[in-house]
């Protein structure tokens, strides 16, 4: 049975919502984003991505690697990206549909240190920890989909994601999110997921795995980020394009300014996905927070993170796109 949770921000007592902006303010933010994309542009390292952008109507400068986006290209990509995405579980009872204002929950990732529950030692996380944390999330009814919670620090980093996939796929029957790091590893992850469900066609029908990439703030898409977005589109794998900007550090100190550059980064990734293959599933993602100038950290639990990500969810709803945002 497909899981369909409560909705947020609708005119009924069963939901909860926080409306950050009016429709007019969201439109102003959209127009400001289009201005940034068209006049400033995004630095794109991948030559293949530059070719895809160029063929799709963008202005590409191969010397500076800057891509500038006409407004119609951006808006066409927003319209072609699906508003509803199925996140299938290995067990169909854990199928989860992302759409509209429906709210679901996942665990946070990705930890690299852990307090060992048995020895109390503070140590690096291991491959075995990946499986154990997935098993815990599988048992929690409140967790709708599983994100790789910790890293396998005891294996070679270039193939760590494949070792991690072996663990989390075997220990949860819920939908799994995990970044692959590179396009090559993404292909291997797809092979693993295909073997589990019975073939590539079955995986397209019931996708049990989604990837995750992060643009580099401010306003950059590095090689690996582009490769993963392109391969996900070709393989019909949902990709969560998640900016991790820091207000006052890698983005403007104001919430409005940070939202504009954040929006530009995520939309540039969505454009790449849709120019690669129209209708490819994407999530509008955010773990954007403020930069702590005193301690030089990115406090994920800060009030500003909650404010920014509530606003990001509003932006995604404005675009009719499913979203994935950090909680305070």
N, C-alpha and C positions, 0 to 999 in steps of 0.2 A: 504494500500500500504506500503510495507516494505521500511524503510528509508535506503538509501545507500549514505553516504556522500562522499566528496572529499577525495582523497588519498594524503599521504604526502611522500616525499622522492623518487618520481618516476621521470622518465625523460619526464616530460611534464610541461608546464608553469602553469597549473591550480592548482598545489600542492605546498607545501612548505616543505623543509626537512633540517635537520641538521645531517650530517653524522659524528659521533663522532669517530668511529674506522673503520679500514679496516677489511676485512674478516680474515686476519691473526691475527690481534690483538684480535678479538672476539674469535678466536680459542684458542689463548694463555690464555684468560680469562676463557674459558670453561675448559681447561686442569687444570688450577690452582684451579678452583672450584672442579673438580673431585678429585684433590689431597686433598683438605680440607675435603671433604665428606668421602673419603676413609681412611685418616690417622688421622684426628682429630675427625670427626663425629659430630652428633647432639644429644644434650641431649633431650630425649623424656620422658615425665612424664607418659603418658598413657600406661598401661600394654596391653590394647587391640591393640593399635597402634604398640607396640613392637612385639606382636605376628604376626601382619600383615606384618611388615617389615621382621621379621625372616622367615616367610613362603615364602616371596618373594625373598629371597636370601641375605638379609642384615645380618651383624654381630651384634648381640645384646648382650650387657653386662647388665644383670638384676641387678647387684649390683650397677653400676654407672649410669644406665639408658642411657648409651651412645650407639647410633646406628651408625654403620659405613657402608658406601654404596659402593659396587663395581661399577665400572664405567658402566658396561653393564646394571645394574639395572636402573641407572639414565637415560641413553640414551634410554632405552626401554620405560621408562615412558614418556620422552619427545616426542618420536615418536607416542605413543598411545593417548596422549592428543589431542583433536580435534583442528584444526587450525581455524575453523569457529564456532562461537557460536551465536545462536539466542537469543536475549533479547527481548522477546515478551512484548508488551504493552497490557493493558486490552482492549484498543481500537487498533485494528490491524493497523490503520494508523500510530501508534507510534512504530511499530516493528522496531528494530534496529539490524543490523547484524554486529558483530565484526569480522573482518578478515583482513589479510594481512597488508597493510599500510593505511587502511581506518581510518580516524580520526573522532571522535565524542567528545561531551562535556557533562559533568555533573556538578552539583553543588558540593560544598565542604561540608564535615561533619566532626566532629559532634560538634556543638556548645553547650555550657552549660550556657551561659549568653547572654542576649540580651538587647538592648536599646528599651524599649517599644515605638512603633511608636505613641502611643496616649498620654501616661502620661510622656514620656521621662525618665522614671525610668530605671536605670540599674539593672536588676533583673535576677534571674534564669529562664531558659526556662521551659515551661510547656507542658502538653499534647496537649493543644489547639494550641500552637505554632507549634507543629509538623505538624498538619493539615494545618495551614495557610502557612507555608513555602512550603509544598508540592503543595498547590494550586497555589502559585506564580510560582514555577518551571513548573507546568503544563501549565501555560499561556505563558511561554517563548519559542519561537521557537528554540532558540539556544541551549536549554537544551534537549539532546537526551534521557537520562535516568535520573531517580531521585535517589539520595542517601539521606537517612534520614539526614536532615540538622541539626536538634537540638535534644536534649534529653528531655524526659518528666521527669522533676525533682520533680514533685509534686505527683508521684506515687511510690509504693514500687520498689526499684531498681532490685529486683530479677525477677520481671515480667514486668518491664518498657517496654521492647522491644515489648511485646504483646499489651500493650496499644498504643505504637507508631505505630504498624502495623495497628491497627484499624483506626488511623488517616490518615496515608499516603496512604493506599490502597483506602480510601474513597475520597481522595482529589486530586488524580492524575490518569490519565489513561495511564501514561507512565510506562515503566519497573521500578521496585523498587529494590534498593540495601539497605540492612541493616544487620549489624551483629546481630546474635542472642545471643551471649555471651556463651551459653551452648548448648550441644547436645539436651537436653530436650526441651529447648525453640525453637530450630531449628525445631523439630518435630511439635510443636504447630504452628509455622509460616507456615510450609508446609500445615497443616490442614486448616489454614485460607485462604491461597492462593488457595487451592484445592476447598474450598467452593465457592470462588468467580468465578472460571472458570467452575465449574460444575463437579468436581471430580478429583481424583488423576491421572487418565489416561489423562484427558484433560490438566492437569498441565504439564505432561511430554511432551505432544504435543505442548503446548504453555506456556512455563515457564514465568510467569509474575514477578517472584521474584528470586533474587540471594542473596547469603550470602557473608560475608566478614570476614576474620580472619587475625590476625597479629602474625607472629612468634615473639618470644621474643629475641631481640638481646642482646648479641651475641650468635647465634647458639643454640637456644632452641625452642622446641615446647611444650607448657604447656598442661595440661590435656584438658581444654575446647577447645583449638585450635584444638587438635587432634580429639576430639569428633565431632566437627562441620564438619571438613573435611571428616571424615568417613561417617557421616549421609548424608551429601550433595551428596557424591558419590552413596550411596545406594538409595537415593531419586531422582537421576538425576537432582539435583539442582546445577547450576553453583556456584562455590565458588571462590571469588577473594582472592588469597593468597598474602597479601600485607605486605612487610617488612617496618618497620619504623625505620631503623637504623640511628644513628647519627654519622657522621664522626668526629673522635676525642673524642667521648664519648663512645658509645656502639659498635663502629666499628673502623677500622684503620683510621688515619687522612687523608691518601691519597685517592683520588677518586678511583684509581685502586684497592686498598686494600678493600675499602668499597664495591665496586661493586662485588668483589669476595665473601665476606662473605654474602652480600645481596643475591647474586645468590644462594649460598649454602642453605640459609634459605628457599627461595621460592621453589627451586627445591626439597628440602626434603619434603615440603608439597605436591608438585605435585606428587612425588613418592608415598606418602601415599594415595592420591586420586586414582591414577591409579592402585596400588596394591589392593585397596579395590574393584574397578570396572573399568576395562579397558574402555577407551573411555569416562570417566566422564568429563563433561565440567569444565574447570578451566580458570581463568585469571591470567596472570603473573603481579602482582601488586607491586607498589612502592609509598611510601611517604617519602622515605629516603632523609635526608638533612644533613647539617653540625651541629655540636654542637657549640654554641656560648660560648666560654670559659670565656668571660668577664661577661656575664649576666646569664650564666647557663640555657640557653633556646635553643629550637630547632626552629630557624627562618624558617618558611615555605616559606616566600617570598624572601629568599636569592638567590643570583646568583648561588651558588653551588647546590641548589635544582634543578634549571633548567638544569644545566649541568649534574648532576647525573641522572635525570629522562629522559633526552634525550638519555643518554647512556643506561639506562635500556630498553627503547623502542627499541633501536638497538639490545640489547641482545635478547629480546623477538622475534623480527623479525628474528634474526639468528636461533632461535629455531622453527620458524614457529608457535609461540604461540600468541594468542591475549593478549594485554596488557592493563593495567589501571595505569596511572602514574599521579603524582601531577604536577600542572603547577606552574610556578614561579610567 
